[in-house]
Amino acid sequence: AAMRLVLGLVLAARCGLAAGVAAEVQQHAAGGVRRTVAAKEPIGGGHGGISARSAAAAMRAENAAQAAGMTVDMAGAFAGSAMGANEEAQAQMALQQTTMMRDEAKAMLPSIQHQAYALARHAAEAQVNKLKLESDEYFKTLMAEFEALAVPQKDPKAESIAKATEPYYNAESTLTGMVESYNLQATQTLAEARNLVGKARSLATTAQYEQATGLGYVAQQHMVEAHQTIVRANNKRGLAYRVRQLADNVNSAIPSYQQAAEMAATHAFATFTPPT
């Protein structure tokens, strides 16, 4: 009798545990769904998240169902070994109650597992959407930085130095152009003088031949023309030398402008004040 009493208490305790766990699982799942729909936030906060609690509750419900199954088996064995009709009837009733609770717990498992899966999937999708949004924002930031590199950035200090040295560089460029132009002009004038000298020599040779053949008047005219040509050649030669001298003088002034540009750059660098 004592053994049957203890076994009955065990049956009652396990049945109560299965029913309590099933109710707890259903309550957690329903509460998790209501919080998810109301807050529309990723599920994963708190102590492990709703999805974790639902999964744990589903595991406890399954363990409880298994325990209830074991209890049914024990109850069957108890009913078979009972000595009295009254105890056997009570054992059969306890067996039926335990079987009903076990079936109820097993029937609740698919719904609880489905709810736990839905909650976990919702949390995973929310996390994926969050990561996608963050990656899009990061990509936009990288593209903005890349496009900024293509636009030349102004340096106030460099602009100040360039502005201070610009007059000297312009003067140096102008003088350099003048030197090149004068040198070209002197070269061309000297070439013309050489051509005139050649022409004067040809006229003098012709005049000598004409003088020898008795054409004195024509020879005299050619000699005069040859003399005038020599004078023109000498004038051009002198002009070419003067232009070349002018080019040399201008060229010698260029280093002073270069030095002035360097001094202006140094002064601008030393006195530069960043804009506020």
VOPA-839934 format. One line per field, with one value per residue: z, y, x of N, C-alpha, C, O in turn; residue in three letters. Coordinates in steps of 0.1 Angstrom, whole numbers, plus 5000, padded with zeros to 4 digits. Layout:
REM VOPA-839934
n.w <- (Z,...)
n.v <- (Y,...)
n.u <- (X,...)
ca.w <- (Z,...)
ca.v <- (Y,...)
ca.u <- (X,...)
c.w <- (Z,...)
c.v <- (Y,...)
c.u <- (X,...)
o.w <- (Z,...)
o.v <- (Y,...)
o.u <- (X,...)
res <- (ALA,...)
REM end
This chain:
REM VOPA-839934
n.w <- (5000,5008,4989,4966,4972,4971,4944,4932,4941,4927,4900,4900,4904,4882,4861,4868,4864,4836,4826,4837,4824,4798,4798,4805,4782,4762,4771,4770,4743,4732,4745,4734,4707,4708,4718,4697,4675,4685,4692,4670,4667,4664,4675,4701,4723,4759,4783,4764,4745,4729,4711,4719,4745,4738,4724,4744,4761,4745,4744,4771,4772,4755,4769,4791,4780,4773,4798,4808,4791,4801,4826,4820,4811,4835,4851,4838,4844,4871,4874,4865,4884,4907,4938,4947,4939,4941,4943,4918,4901,4908,4899,4871,4865,4871,4852,4828,4831,4831,4806,4790,4796,4787,4759,4754,4759,4739,4717,4718,4711,4683,4676,4694,4686,4660,4664,4678,4657,4639,4653,4656,4630,4622,4638,4627,4600,4606,4616,4593,4575,4589,4588,4560,4555,4569,4555,4530,4536,4544,4520,4504,4518,4512,4484,4483,4495,4475,4452,4461,4461,4434,4429,4428,4456,4471,4483,4507,4516,4495,4474,4483,4482,4455,4445,4455,4441,4415,4399,4395,4382,4359,4348,4344,4325,4304,4298,4291,4267,4252,4249,4234,4211,4203,4198,4176,4158,4155,4144,4119,4108,4106,4087,4065,4061,4053,4029,4014,4013,3997,3973,3967,3962,3939,3921,3920,3907,3882,3873,3870,3848,3829,3827,3816,3791,3778,3786,3802,3814,3822,3839,3859,3871,3882,3900,3918,3928,3940,3961,3976,3984,4000,4021,4031,4040,4060,4078,4085,4097,4119,4132,4138,4157,4177,4184,4193,4215,4231,4237,4252,4274,4285,4290,4311,4331,4340,4361,4384,4386,4391,4416,4431,4430,4445,4470,4475,4477,4500,4519,4518,4526,4552,4565,4563,4571,4583,4570,4588)
n.v <- (4988,5012,5015,5018,5042,5060,5057,5067,5094,5102,5099,5119,5142,5143,5145,5170,5186,5183,5196,5221,5230,5230,5250,5272,5273,5279,5304,5319,5319,5332,5357,5365,5368,5389,5410,5413,5421,5444,5461,5459,5453,5440,5407,5396,5407,5413,5386,5366,5367,5365,5345,5326,5320,5309,5287,5273,5269,5252,5230,5222,5216,5194,5176,5173,5161,5136,5127,5125,5104,5083,5082,5073,5047,5037,5039,5021,4997,4998,4995,4970,4954,4958,4949,4951,4957,4983,4999,4993,5004,5031,5034,5030,5052,5073,5066,5071,5099,5108,5099,5115,5141,5137,5134,5159,5176,5166,5173,5201,5205,5208,5233,5250,5247,5256,5283,5291,5288,5307,5330,5330,5331,5356,5373,5368,5377,5404,5411,5406,5425,5448,5447,5448,5474,5489,5482,5493,5521,5523,5518,5540,5560,5553,5557,5585,5595,5586,5600,5626,5626,5630,5656,5685,5697,5729,5746,5769,5781,5775,5789,5815,5818,5814,5836,5857,5853,5854,5879,5881,5857,5861,5883,5871,5852,5869,5883,5861,5854,5877,5876,5853,5862,5884,5872,5856,5876,5889,5869,5865,5891,5892,5871,5883,5904,5890,5879,5903,5911,5891,5897,5922,5916,5901,5921,5937,5921,5918,5945,5948,5931,5944,5968,5960,5952,5976,5988,6012,6030,6015,5998,6015,6022,5997,5994,6014,6006,5982,5992,6006,5984,5971,5989,5988,5961,5962,5979,5963,5942,5955,5962,5936,5928,5946,5940,5914,5920,5933,5912,5896,5913,5915,5888,5884,5897,5881,5861,5877,5883,5857,5852,5872,5861,5838,5849,5863,5841,5828,5848,5850,5824,5825,5844,5836,5834,5813,5812,5821)
n.u <- (5008,5019,5039,5023,5011,5032,5040,5017,5018,5041,5032,5012,5028,5045,5026,5015,5038,5043,5019,5023,5047,5039,5019,5035,5052,5034,5025,5049,5054,5032,5034,5058,5052,5032,5048,5067,5051,5040,5062,5079,5106,5140,5143,5160,5171,5175,5177,5191,5170,5138,5134,5153,5143,5119,5127,5139,5118,5102,5119,5117,5091,5090,5106,5091,5069,5080,5086,5061,5052,5068,5057,5032,5038,5049,5026,5010,5023,5020,4993,4989,5000,4986,4969,4944,4909,4899,4923,4932,4913,4916,4942,4939,4924,4941,4960,4946,4942,4968,4976,4960,4970,4996,4991,4979,5002,5019,5004,5006,5032,5040,5028,5041,5067,5065,5059,5082,5101,5091,5095,5123,5130,5120,5135,5161,5157,5153,5178,5194,5183,5190,5219,5222,5213,5232,5255,5249,5249,5276,5288,5280,5293,5320,5320,5314,5338,5356,5348,5353,5381,5386,5381,5400,5416,5417,5446,5451,5475,5493,5480,5484,5511,5516,5502,5518,5542,5536,5538,5566,5572,5558,5571,5596,5590,5582,5606,5622,5609,5614,5642,5645,5632,5648,5673,5666,5659,5684,5699,5687,5691,5718,5722,5710,5729,5751,5743,5740,5767,5777,5763,5773,5800,5796,5786,5808,5827,5814,5815,5842,5847,5832,5845,5869,5861,5855,5832,5827,5810,5787,5801,5809,5784,5777,5798,5792,5768,5776,5792,5772,5757,5775,5777,5750,5751,5770,5756,5735,5748,5759,5735,5726,5745,5740,5714,5718,5734,5716,5698,5715,5718,5692,5688,5706,5694,5674,5680,5678,5651,5642,5654,5641,5615,5618,5624,5600,5582,5592,5588,5560,5553,5563,5548,5522,5488,5463,5430,5401)
ca.w <- (5000,5008,4975,4956,4975,4966,4930,4928,4942,4915,4888,4901,4903,4868,4853,4870,4858,4821,4824,4840,4814,4785,4799,4804,4769,4755,4776,4765,4728,4729,4749,4724,4694,4711,4719,4684,4667,4691,4691,4656,4669,4663,4687,4705,4735,4771,4787,4755,4735,4730,4704,4728,4756,4732,4721,4757,4766,4737,4749,4784,4770,4749,4780,4800,4773,4774,4812,4809,4785,4810,4837,4815,4812,4849,4856,4833,4852,4885,4873,4863,4896,4919,4944,4950,4928,4943,4939,4903,4895,4909,4890,4857,4863,4870,4839,4818,4832,4827,4791,4784,4797,4777,4746,4753,4758,4726,4707,4718,4707,4669,4676,4701,4677,4648,4669,4681,4644,4633,4661,4653,4616,4622,4644,4617,4589,4610,4617,4579,4570,4595,4582,4546,4556,4573,4544,4520,4541,4543,4505,4500,4524,4504,4471,4485,4496,4463,4444,4467,4456,4420,4428,4433,4468,4472,4495,4509,4517,4482,4467,4488,4477,4440,4442,4458,4432,4401,4391,4391,4372,4346,4343,4339,4313,4294,4295,4283,4253,4245,4246,4222,4199,4199,4192,4163,4149,4153,4135,4106,4103,4102,4075,4054,4059,4046,4016,4008,4010,3985,3962,3964,3955,3925,3913,3917,3896,3869,3869,3865,3835,3820,3826,3807,3777,3773,3790,3814,3820,3829,3850,3869,3878,3890,3911,3928,3934,3949,3973,3984,3990,4012,4032,4037,4047,4073,4087,4090,4106,4131,4138,4144,4169,4188,4189,4201,4228,4239,4241,4263,4286,4290,4296,4323,4342,4344,4374,4395,4388,4397,4430,4437,4431,4456,4482,4477,4481,4513,4527,4518,4535,4567,4570,4559,4582,4578,4570,4599)
ca.v <- (5000,5024,5016,5023,5056,5067,5057,5076,5108,5104,5101,5132,5153,5144,5151,5184,5192,5184,5206,5235,5234,5233,5263,5282,5274,5286,5318,5326,5321,5342,5370,5369,5373,5402,5420,5415,5428,5458,5469,5458,5454,5427,5399,5391,5414,5407,5375,5355,5369,5357,5332,5317,5316,5300,5274,5266,5264,5241,5219,5218,5209,5181,5167,5170,5151,5124,5123,5120,5091,5074,5081,5064,5033,5033,5037,5008,4986,4998,4990,4955,4947,4962,4937,4953,4963,4998,5005,4991,5015,5044,5035,5032,5066,5081,5063,5078,5113,5110,5098,5127,5152,5135,5137,5174,5181,5163,5181,5215,5207,5214,5247,5258,5247,5265,5297,5294,5289,5319,5341,5330,5336,5370,5379,5366,5386,5417,5413,5407,5438,5458,5446,5453,5489,5494,5480,5503,5534,5523,5519,5554,5568,5551,5564,5599,5598,5584,5611,5638,5626,5634,5671,5691,5705,5741,5749,5784,5785,5774,5800,5827,5818,5816,5850,5866,5851,5855,5890,5879,5847,5867,5891,5862,5846,5879,5885,5849,5855,5888,5871,5844,5870,5892,5863,5852,5888,5891,5858,5868,5903,5888,5864,5893,5911,5881,5879,5916,5911,5883,5904,5933,5910,5897,5933,5942,5912,5922,5958,5946,5925,5954,5978,5954,5951,5989,5993,6019,6036,6004,5993,6025,6020,5985,5996,6023,5997,5973,6000,6008,5971,5968,5998,5982,5949,5966,5984,5951,5935,5963,5960,5923,5928,5954,5932,5903,5926,5936,5899,5892,5921,5910,5874,5886,5902,5870,5855,5886,5881,5844,5854,5879,5852,5829,5857,5865,5828,5826,5858,5846,5812,5828,5854,5832,5833,5805,5819,5817)
ca.u <- (5000,5029,5045,5013,5009,5044,5039,5006,5023,5051,5024,5006,5038,5050,5016,5015,5050,5040,5009,5028,5056,5032,5013,5046,5057,5024,5025,5061,5053,5022,5039,5069,5045,5026,5059,5073,5041,5038,5074,5085,5121,5147,5141,5173,5175,5173,5186,5190,5161,5125,5136,5160,5134,5109,5133,5142,5105,5099,5127,5112,5078,5093,5111,5079,5060,5087,5085,5047,5051,5074,5048,5021,5043,5049,5012,5005,5029,5014,4979,4989,5005,4978,4963,4929,4901,4898,4935,4934,4905,4923,4954,4934,4920,4954,4966,4939,4945,4982,4976,4954,4979,5007,4986,4978,5015,5025,4997,5010,5046,5041,5024,5051,5079,5063,5060,5096,5107,5087,5102,5137,5132,5117,5147,5172,5154,5155,5192,5199,5179,5199,5232,5221,5212,5245,5264,5246,5254,5290,5292,5277,5304,5332,5318,5316,5352,5363,5345,5360,5395,5387,5380,5412,5414,5425,5454,5452,5489,5499,5475,5490,5525,5515,5498,5529,5553,5531,5544,5580,5573,5553,5582,5607,5585,5583,5620,5627,5604,5622,5656,5644,5629,5660,5683,5661,5661,5698,5704,5681,5697,5732,5721,5708,5741,5760,5737,5743,5781,5779,5757,5783,5811,5792,5785,5822,5832,5807,5820,5856,5846,5827,5856,5879,5856,5852,5819,5831,5798,5780,5809,5808,5771,5778,5807,5785,5758,5783,5796,5760,5754,5784,5772,5738,5755,5776,5746,5727,5757,5759,5722,5725,5753,5733,5703,5724,5738,5703,5693,5723,5715,5679,5690,5714,5685,5664,5682,5674,5637,5641,5657,5630,5604,5621,5622,5585,5577,5597,5581,5545,5552,5565,5537,5508,5478,5452,5417,5392)
c.w <- (5000,4995,4965,4959,4970,4951,4925,4930,4931,4903,4888,4898,4889,4859,4855,4864,4843,4818,4826,4829,4801,4786,4799,4790,4760,4758,4770,4750,4725,4733,4739,4712,4696,4712,4706,4675,4672,4689,4678,4657,4667,4676,4690,4717,4747,4774,4776,4744,4736,4722,4712,4739,4750,4729,4734,4763,4758,4741,4762,4782,4764,4760,4789,4794,4774,4788,4814,4803,4794,4822,4833,4816,4826,4855,4851,4841,4866,4884,4872,4875,4908,4924,4946,4939,4929,4939,4924,4896,4896,4900,4876,4855,4862,4857,4828,4819,4827,4811,4784,4785,4788,4763,4744,4751,4744,4715,4706,4712,4693,4669,4682,4692,4665,4653,4672,4668,4638,4640,4657,4639,4615,4627,4634,4606,4593,4611,4603,4573,4576,4590,4568,4546,4560,4562,4533,4524,4540,4529,4500,4506,4516,4491,4472,4487,4483,4453,4448,4462,4442,4419,4435,4445,4468,4485,4497,4510,4503,4473,4471,4482,4462,4437,4444,4447,4417,4393,4386,4381,4359,4340,4337,4326,4301,4289,4287,4269,4245,4241,4234,4209,4194,4192,4178,4153,4146,4143,4121,4100,4098,4089,4063,4051,4050,4031,4008,4004,3998,3972,3958,3957,3941,3916,3910,3906,3883,3864,3864,3851,3825,3817,3816,3793,3772,3777,3803,3821,3828,3841,3861,3877,3887,3902,3922,3935,3944,3962,3982,3991,4002,4024,4039,4045,4060,4083,4093,4100,4119,4139,4145,4156,4180,4193,4198,4215,4237,4245,4253,4276,4293,4297,4309,4335,4347,4357,4386,4397,4395,4412,4437,4439,4443,4469,4485,4482,4496,4523,4529,4527,4549,4573,4567,4572,4577,4579,4582,4593)
c.v <- (5012,5026,5022,5038,5065,5069,5067,5091,5111,5107,5115,5143,5154,5149,5166,5192,5194,5195,5220,5239,5238,5247,5274,5284,5282,5301,5325,5329,5332,5356,5375,5375,5387,5413,5423,5423,5442,5466,5470,5460,5441,5420,5393,5398,5407,5396,5364,5357,5360,5344,5322,5311,5306,5287,5266,5261,5252,5228,5213,5211,5195,5171,5163,5160,5137,5118,5118,5106,5080,5071,5071,5049,5028,5030,5024,4996,4986,4992,4975,4948,4951,4949,4939,4960,4978,5005,5004,5002,5028,5046,5037,5046,5075,5079,5071,5093,5116,5109,5110,5139,5150,5138,5152,5180,5179,5171,5195,5216,5213,5228,5255,5258,5256,5280,5300,5296,5303,5331,5342,5335,5351,5378,5379,5376,5400,5421,5414,5421,5449,5459,5451,5469,5495,5493,5490,5517,5534,5524,5533,5562,5566,5558,5579,5603,5596,5596,5624,5638,5631,5649,5677,5700,5717,5742,5764,5789,5785,5786,5813,5829,5821,5830,5860,5865,5853,5867,5887,5868,5852,5875,5882,5856,5856,5882,5873,5850,5866,5883,5862,5852,5878,5883,5859,5864,5890,5881,5861,5880,5900,5880,5873,5901,5903,5880,5892,5916,5902,5890,5915,5928,5906,5910,5938,5934,5916,5935,5957,5940,5936,5965,5972,5953,5964,5995,6001,6025,6026,5999,6002,6024,6008,5986,6004,6014,5987,5980,6002,5995,5968,5977,5992,5969,5952,5971,5973,5943,5942,5962,5946,5922,5935,5947,5920,5908,5928,5923,5894,5900,5917,5897,5875,5891,5892,5864,5864,5885,5867,5845,5861,5870,5843,5837,5860,5853,5826,5835,5854,5833,5815,5836,5849,5830,5825,5813,5813,5813)
c.u <- (5009,5035,5036,5010,5020,5043,5028,5011,5033,5043,5018,5016,5043,5039,5014,5026,5048,5030,5015,5038,5049,5025,5023,5051,5047,5023,5037,5060,5043,5027,5050,5063,5039,5037,5065,5064,5040,5050,5081,5100,5127,5146,5155,5178,5172,5182,5185,5180,5149,5126,5143,5151,5124,5115,5136,5129,5100,5106,5121,5099,5080,5098,5100,5070,5067,5085,5070,5045,5057,5064,5037,5026,5044,5035,5006,5010,5023,5000,4979,4993,4997,4971,4948,4922,4900,4911,4937,4925,4911,4935,4950,4930,4932,4961,4959,4942,4959,4984,4971,4963,4991,5003,4984,4992,5021,5017,5001,5024,5047,5039,5035,5064,5078,5064,5075,5104,5104,5094,5116,5139,5130,5130,5159,5170,5157,5170,5198,5195,5188,5213,5232,5221,5225,5255,5262,5251,5269,5295,5290,5289,5317,5331,5320,5331,5360,5360,5351,5375,5396,5386,5393,5409,5423,5433,5456,5466,5495,5493,5481,5504,5525,5511,5510,5540,5549,5537,5558,5581,5568,5564,5593,5603,5586,5597,5626,5622,5611,5635,5655,5641,5641,5671,5679,5663,5675,5704,5699,5688,5711,5732,5719,5721,5751,5755,5741,5758,5784,5774,5767,5795,5808,5791,5799,5829,5827,5813,5834,5856,5842,5837,5866,5874,5852,5839,5821,5819,5790,5788,5809,5795,5772,5787,5800,5775,5764,5787,5784,5756,5762,5781,5760,5742,5761,5766,5738,5736,5758,5746,5721,5733,5747,5721,5707,5728,5727,5698,5702,5721,5702,5681,5697,5705,5675,5667,5678,5659,5634,5643,5646,5618,5606,5619,5608,5578,5580,5589,5566,5543,5553,5554,5523,5500,5466,5439,5409,5379)
o.w <- (4993,4990,4957,4950,4964,4946,4915,4921,4925,4895,4878,4891,4884,4849,4846,4859,4837,4809,4818,4825,4794,4777,4793,4786,4753,4750,4766,4745,4716,4726,4736,4706,4688,4706,4703,4669,4664,4685,4675,4649,4669,4686,4682,4722,4747,4770,4779,4734,4742,4727,4711,4742,4756,4731,4734,4768,4764,4741,4764,4788,4768,4760,4794,4800,4777,4790,4821,4808,4796,4827,4841,4820,4829,4863,4858,4844,4871,4893,4878,4877,4919,4917,4948,4930,4919,4932,4918,4886,4886,4894,4868,4844,4854,4851,4819,4808,4820,4805,4774,4775,4782,4756,4733,4743,4738,4705,4696,4708,4691,4662,4677,4691,4661,4646,4669,4667,4633,4634,4655,4636,4608,4622,4632,4601,4586,4608,4600,4567,4569,4587,4564,4538,4554,4560,4527,4516,4537,4526,4493,4499,4513,4486,4464,4482,4481,4446,4440,4461,4439,4408,4446,4445,4465,4496,4488,4504,4499,4465,4462,4478,4457,4427,4437,4444,4408,4382,4375,4372,4348,4328,4326,4317,4290,4277,4277,4260,4233,4230,4225,4199,4182,4183,4169,4142,4134,4134,4111,4088,4088,4081,4052,4039,4042,4022,3996,3994,3989,3962,3946,3948,3932,3904,3899,3898,3873,3852,3854,3842,3814,3806,3808,3784,3761,3772,3814,3834,3840,3851,3873,3890,3898,3913,3934,3948,3954,3972,3994,4002,4012,4035,4051,4056,4070,4095,4105,4110,4130,4151,4156,4166,4192,4205,4208,4225,4249,4256,4263,4287,4305,4308,4318,4346,4357,4365,4396,4409,4403,4420,4449,4449,4451,4479,4496,4490,4504,4534,4539,4534,4558,4585,4569,4582,4568,4589,4584,4601)
o.v <- (5022,5037,5031,5045,5075,5079,5073,5099,5122,5116,5122,5153,5165,5157,5174,5203,5204,5203,5229,5251,5247,5254,5285,5296,5291,5310,5337,5339,5340,5365,5386,5384,5395,5424,5434,5433,5452,5478,5479,5467,5431,5426,5385,5394,5396,5396,5354,5350,5350,5334,5310,5300,5296,5276,5254,5250,5243,5218,5201,5201,5186,5159,5152,5151,5127,5106,5108,5098,5069,5060,5063,5041,5017,5021,5017,4987,4975,4984,4968,4936,4946,4940,4929,4967,4986,5015,5013,5007,5036,5056,5044,5052,5084,5088,5077,5100,5126,5117,5114,5147,5160,5145,5157,5189,5187,5175,5202,5227,5222,5236,5266,5269,5263,5288,5311,5305,5309,5340,5353,5342,5358,5388,5389,5382,5408,5432,5423,5427,5459,5469,5458,5475,5505,5502,5495,5524,5545,5531,5538,5572,5576,5563,5585,5613,5604,5600,5633,5649,5636,5655,5674,5708,5716,5739,5770,5799,5795,5791,5821,5840,5828,5836,5869,5875,5853,5865,5891,5868,5848,5875,5885,5855,5853,5883,5875,5847,5865,5886,5863,5849,5879,5887,5858,5862,5894,5884,5860,5880,5905,5881,5871,5903,5908,5879,5891,5922,5906,5888,5917,5934,5907,5909,5943,5939,5916,5937,5963,5944,5936,5970,5980,5953,5965,6005,5996,6025,6028,5996,5998,6025,6008,5980,6002,6015,5984,5974,6001,5995,5962,5972,5992,5967,5946,5969,5973,5938,5936,5960,5945,5915,5931,5947,5917,5901,5926,5922,5889,5894,5916,5894,5867,5889,5894,5863,5859,5886,5866,5839,5858,5872,5840,5831,5860,5853,5822,5831,5855,5832,5810,5835,5856,5824,5830,5820,5801,5809)
o.u <- (5006,5037,5040,5008,5017,5046,5030,5008,5032,5046,5018,5013,5044,5041,5012,5024,5051,5032,5012,5038,5053,5026,5021,5053,5051,5022,5035,5063,5046,5025,5050,5068,5041,5035,5069,5069,5040,5049,5088,5106,5120,5148,5160,5189,5167,5194,5178,5181,5149,5121,5140,5152,5120,5108,5134,5128,5094,5101,5121,5096,5073,5094,5099,5065,5060,5083,5068,5038,5051,5063,5032,5018,5040,5033,4999,5003,5020,4996,4970,4989,5000,4967,4941,4928,4900,4911,4942,4929,4911,4938,4957,4933,4932,4967,4966,4943,4962,4991,4976,4965,4996,5011,4988,4994,5028,5024,5001,5028,5055,5046,5039,5070,5087,5070,5079,5112,5113,5098,5122,5149,5137,5133,5166,5179,5162,5174,5207,5204,5191,5218,5242,5227,5229,5263,5271,5256,5275,5305,5299,5293,5324,5341,5326,5335,5369,5370,5355,5380,5407,5390,5396,5400,5435,5428,5463,5469,5503,5501,5483,5508,5533,5516,5511,5547,5557,5541,5562,5589,5573,5566,5599,5611,5589,5599,5633,5629,5614,5640,5663,5646,5643,5677,5687,5667,5678,5712,5707,5691,5716,5741,5724,5723,5758,5764,5744,5762,5792,5780,5769,5800,5816,5795,5802,5836,5834,5816,5838,5864,5847,5838,5872,5882,5846,5835,5816,5819,5786,5782,5809,5796,5767,5785,5802,5773,5759,5787,5785,5751,5758,5781,5759,5736,5759,5767,5735,5731,5757,5747,5716,5729,5747,5719,5701,5727,5727,5694,5697,5721,5701,5675,5695,5708,5669,5658,5674,5654,5625,5636,5643,5611,5596,5614,5603,5570,5571,5585,5560,5534,5546,5551,5513,5505,5459,5437,5409,5370)
res <- (ALA,ALA,MET,ARG,LEU,VAL,LEU,GLY,LEU,VAL,LEU,ALA,ALA,ARG,CYS,GLY,LEU,ALA,ALA,GLY,VAL,ALA,ALA,GLU,VAL,GLN,GLN,HIS,ALA,ALA,GLY,GLY,VAL,ARG,ARG,THR,VAL,ALA,ALA,LYS,GLU,PRO,ILE,GLY,GLY,GLY,HIS,GLY,GLY,ILE,SER,ALA,ARG,SER,ALA,ALA,ALA,ALA,MET,ARG,ALA,GLU,ASN,ALA,ALA,GLN,ALA,ALA,GLY,MET,THR,VAL,ASP,MET,ALA,GLY,ALA,PHE,ALA,GLY,SER,ALA,MET,GLY,ALA,ASN,GLU,GLU,ALA,GLN,ALA,GLN,MET,ALA,LEU,GLN,GLN,THR,THR,MET,MET,ARG,ASP,GLU,ALA,LYS,ALA,MET,LEU,PRO,SER,ILE,GLN,HIS,GLN,ALA,TYR,ALA,LEU,ALA,ARG,HIS,ALA,ALA,GLU,ALA,GLN,VAL,ASN,LYS,LEU,LYS,LEU,GLU,SER,ASP,GLU,TYR,PHE,LYS,THR,LEU,MET,ALA,GLU,PHE,GLU,ALA,LEU,ALA,VAL,PRO,GLN,LYS,ASP,PRO,LYS,ALA,GLU,SER,ILE,ALA,LYS,ALA,THR,GLU,PRO,TYR,TYR,ASN,ALA,GLU,SER,THR,LEU,THR,GLY,MET,VAL,GLU,SER,TYR,ASN,LEU,GLN,ALA,THR,GLN,THR,LEU,ALA,GLU,ALA,ARG,ASN,LEU,VAL,GLY,LYS,ALA,ARG,SER,LEU,ALA,THR,THR,ALA,GLN,TYR,GLU,GLN,ALA,THR,GLY,LEU,GLY,TYR,VAL,ALA,GLN,GLN,HIS,MET,VAL,GLU,ALA,HIS,GLN,THR,ILE,VAL,ARG,ALA,ASN,ASN,LYS,ARG,GLY,LEU,ALA,TYR,ARG,VAL,ARG,GLN,LEU,ALA,ASP,ASN,VAL,ASN,SER,ALA,ILE,PRO,SER,TYR,GLN,GLN,ALA,ALA,GLU,MET,ALA,ALA,THR,HIS,ALA,PHE,ALA,THR,PHE,THR,PRO,PRO,THR)
REM end
